[in-house]
Amino acid sequence: RFGLDASDYTVDGVSFPMKRPPVIVDGSSYLYIRDLAAALGASVEWDDEKRAAVYTKGDLKVTLYTTKNQYEMGGRIQMTDTPARLVGENTMVPVRLLSEVLGAKIKYTEATRNVEISY
């Protein structure tokens, strides 16, 4: 669970500090990719040549481009209306895009401004 106004996130009832605060861009919630990866048990590397964050969890590898409206998964390029973006030097990723790519479910509660990701 990520609170859009919070400075931490919760996994299985345990809180962890967020390294970067969430942002909302054009109605989409973006989280710092390393916080999201840590919460979901994945790793992230930066590919400077592609200007992309490479998210890896088990056999799944997702390349999230920050310079175009695309991501790559399983060697296939996919289009998206909400691409990853750089905010300062940090890669911010739309919660819904990455979570749906991973097969997770997203629930947003407007009253508390909380995003819940579940498998």
N, C-alpha and C positions, 0 to 999 in steps of 0.2 A: 504494500500500500504506500502510495506517494501522496503527500498533501501538497497541493500547488502553492500553498502559503507556508509550508513547513521547511525546516532545515534538516529533517531526517526522514528516513523511510523505514518501514517495518516489514520484516520477513518472518513468518511464523511466530508473531508476537514479540520478536526481538528488534529493537531500534538500532539503526546505523546512521551516522551523520552523512548528509549529502555533501559532496565536494563542491557542487555548483547548484544554485537554485534553479527550479524549473522556470520556463518562460512559456507564454502563450503568444503564438503568432497566427494571425488570421483565424482565430477560433480553434487552433490545434494546440494541444499540450505537448511541449518538448522537454525531454529530460536529458541530462548529461549522460552520454552513452556509457561511460565507465560506471556511473552509479547504477544505471539500469542493468548493465551486464553483471555487476556484482550481485544485484538482487536476484537475477535469474540464473546465476551459476555459470556464466560464460566469460570469455576473454575478448579483449579488443586490441587491435593493433592499428597503427596509422600507416597508410600507404601514401607517401608524399607525392609520388609520380601520378597516381590516380586522383589525388586530393580526396581520399575516401577513408572512412573507418571500416575496418574489416572485423566483423563480429563473428566469433566462433563458439559453438556449443556442441560438443560431441562431433558428429559427422556433418553438422550443419554449418555452412559458411555463407555469410551475407555481407556483401560489399555495399556500403551506403555512401553514395557519391554526394559531395557537398557543392558541386559546381553544375549539376544538371538534375533534372527531374526523373532520375532513374536509380534503381538499385539492381544488384546482380545476386542471383541465388541459383545454385546448381548449374552454373555456367550460362544461365539465361538472363538476359537483360529484361527488366520489368519497368514499366512507366509508373509514376506516382504523382499525385497532385500535391503531396506533402513530403518533399525530400528532406534528407538530413541537411543541416546547415551549420556553418561556423558562427559562433557567437564569441567574439574575441578569438582566442586560440582554442576554444573548446567545441567539440563536435556535439551538437544537440540533435536528438533524434525524436521524431514524432512517436509518441507512445503507441498509438494505435497501429501504425505501420509495422514497427518491429515486433510488437506482440502478436499481431495477426500472422505475420510471416512465420513466427515460431509456433503458431497453433494455440496461442493463449487467448483467453477471453478478457475483455476490458469492460469494466463497469465504472462509470463516472457519476459521482454524487454531487450535484450542483450545490446543495445546501452546505456541505462540508468542504467542497472543492477537493475531494479525494479521488484518486485514481486507483482502482484495485485491478491487479493482474492475477489471473488464476489459470491453472492448467487442469 
